[in-house]
Amino acid sequence: MCSTLTTRSGCITSAESVLITMQSHIQVLDFLAENATHEPTSQKRKIPIVSIAPQSLASLAAAVSSSSTTPVTPRQILHRTEAFFNQVLDVNYVYDTTFARHLSLLEHTREFWERKTQSANGVRGALPMLASACPGWICYAEKTHSEMLPFISRTKSPQQVMGTIVKSWLGSKWNIKWLLTFFHQTCTESVNSPDKIYHVTVMPCYDKKLEASRQDFYNDVFATREVDCVITTGELELLMREKSWDISVPVVNELVPTPPRTPPPGASGTDLGTTLPQMISHPGTSSGSYLHTIIEAVRARHRLDGSPDLELSTKTLRSADYEEYTLTDKETGKVVFKGAKCYGFRNLQNIVRRVGKEAGVQTGKGAAGRLAGSRARVVKKTATGGGDVTLDYVEVMACPGGCINGGGQLKRREPTKVDPGQKDSEGYQRDWTEAGVDLGSGPGARWGDKEWTKEVERVYWMERDPDDPTHAGVDVFAVNMLHEICRSDAVPGLSWSESMDEKAEAQRRALFRTEYRAVESEVDGLFVKW
Ligand code: SF4
């Protein structure tokens, strides 16, 4: 049983448990073995693609570095992982998901401005916008706090945006031939066929397996998912060990960007786009930098008006897992933006109560979308406009410490004695076994090792300059991709925020956004009392 779900959302159902166990490194190996029995040009042969999250790369890099005299970076781990899949499993396409995250952040920011306008026009449930990248949080909200659903961003997570890139963009780039059969008539037209690609992601938690299994990410026409199989960082490491691949051994050219890959057999497009921007850095948090991206967008828009830069102040409450960020106009003292970073279920429950109070929404199980009375957003401001103001945005993550501490990450390598009554990362004393959490039997199997989380965090930022992201070229690539994927007739503009024609905008919503719904859990209440 996965520890992330049982401890974080506390409400995994038996159906979800099946969905999780259906996705493992064994399934990947079985697929690859079966795929290899088909001729390369056969209709049955699929193109395997692997995408790996930056938090997984950091976890592997920290683990390797801990038993090496030379530090190993996430970029080196990416190249060693590429070499493993290429040389051992004959998988030629391995990408990191930072470019997908970049697109997710662009769309997320666009949605924030849409919601800001809606809120100014009196639309309820538009603000605060709550981040949507954590399936642990989404699962919890859908089952336990469905009144929060209107506030949750509709933008897809980086994993699912990567699914869009791989299945909808790369598939059409490669112009994979497919015979379309309707009503017993065979059409020989060449179309994008996403089911000809098998997409595996490597993620820091088990919850991502559930995310990939959501109905919204299933293509009925082609009977395929954006992500076919999710394995955790730990499962990738296990896969490597089972195949006798030593990730601590350097590979050729591991310090330089990956050169363009050879297109797959049968690919007939002109610009084959087999290389995506690699290891893109975003200042902020190691869980995706959602809040900091919004803060920068607010500041940039303010500067566009010719106004002096906004002053950023931060406040840490209780721990680094709950921080508030305020942007204030220095001249008027007016608070222009207030956001929060909220990690871990204890803080998450507090934020649900706070958002409910500020927005006039009754919180609690079964209170699906009920608005208390006719109260609009409760805005309390001091005379200067500062002080007690409502939140505009919250970066919500279910794991204490964020994604770097996901339940699928590698644990510290030194053996650690597990005391069943020990306190968890959020300070609660618990009997782990009684709580249904499998602590594992491997060396050092222990959840919530704060020192280790700090080390993985340090490694995550190793090669990145958090203050100097150079995104100009990446943004041009992103906008070109957007126009291609949405089949826009317009000449690609300069920015992601510019609107395309109506049809292309509908395609953008279909490809980059999603929906949520209240779910009646078959599990009554939480396994774990928080
Ligand atoms: S915080 Fe990150 S690692 Fe943890 S459940 Fe959410 S997405 Fe997964």
Residues whose N, C-alpha, C, O or C-beta is under 5 A from the ligand:
A	BS01	SF4	A133 C134 P135 G136 P204 C205 D207 M397 A398 C399 G402 C403 G406 G407
